[in-house]
Amino acid sequence: MRRLGLVLSDLHLGTGHRLGRINVYDDFKEDERLVQLLAKHTQADAATHLVLNGDIFDLLKVPILGKFPDAIGERLACIKLYKCLKGHPRVVEALAAFLKREENVITYQPGNHDMELWFPAAQALFRRFITGDDAHPRIRFVDFGHTFFTLDGVQFHHGHQFEALHAMDFGRLILQRPGREPILNLPWGSLFILHVVNELVRERPYLDKVHPFWPLFVGGMIFDTRFTSKMMATSAWAFLKARFNPSWWQKRPFEKVSKFLRNDLGFFEQLDRFAQKQLTSHRDLRAVFMGHTHVPMVRTWKAHGVTKVYVNTGTWIPMVDLGLGRLGQRLELHYGAIEWLADGPRASLHRWHGVRGESEEIFA
């Protein structure tokens, strides 16, 4: 039987949408077309390996009683995940149908927006929703403590580990607290989203969906001065609190400070450079998949006598591009595909169109 791979990342499923209520914390509205994509691969005459390559759920944007707590233990992780699973029931049903084929497998690698999936109880909850079995053997999670995994010549990174502000400390992923529940050791980028971005998004829902950010900032200083000044002040205060917090030096030792400063003041390096380094330094590696940047991309290099491929699967949420070459708002549903052939895996990037009805109901 043919072997195929389907790679998805950065769906950012939140708590769902309700008629007449605006949910600024759930940017995903493509349930129907995602269901269609999963159905296509459920019906395919092939054994399909579905790789959920990070940020499938946006658990950083799940409010709990109107707040965004940063002490995230196993119980809170399950509450947040439960809300997202209940918010997108048709996606859950499509994943369940996908796994009814005994040849199909799901591998889940958490990203920086769904790091709660590192908790065993959250993993069990996901399996239970999809299959009814807390320990279903064909839903696999990347081993605890790893930043990526490799499958028959193809390597998968979410991509956040290459950006210092969002990189997770896998040597100390869980913080122990005497007499209290252990919690996730959140990177500073996650804390910034919880304490700053989520509050600002209440006023400007587009704020975290703009790329690149600097034109919005410059324009905001002229046309939206009050809010932009508030954003600057709030960000500066969060930055200073982080720098003077003693736990900063525990999380990020002195030798890493220069790396953090470079990332604080500028854009992180393009992930294709890291992918190229991986592909050229490992003879048996044929392809690398990443996400995180929300920018779909495919690049090829010749190394060790074969063509090697890097694919970034972009995102399934609307993005506003302020670059002159792609100016405007776009919603492009990309996914990665792999076909294992006799001479090795062939990786590619695809744009999914699906089938739209004559009309669609508008929730908000």
Protein Blocks (a to p, Z undefined) as FASTA:
>chain_A
ZZdddddehklpaebpaehiacfkbcbfclmmmmmmmmmmmmpccddddddeejkbcfkl
cceehiacfbdcfklmmmmmmmmmmmmmmlmmmmmmmmmpmkbccdddddfklmmmmpmk
lmmmmmmmmnopaklfkbccddehiabdceehiacdfklmmpmklpccfklmbccdehia
cdddddfklmmmmmmmmmmmmmmmmlmmcccfklmmmmmmmmmmmlmmmmmmmmmmmmmm
mmmpmklmmmmgfklmmmmmmmmmmccddfklmmmmmmmmmmklmbdcdehkopacdddd
deehiacddddehjabdcddfbfklgccddddddddddddfkbccddddddebjadfbdc
dfZZ
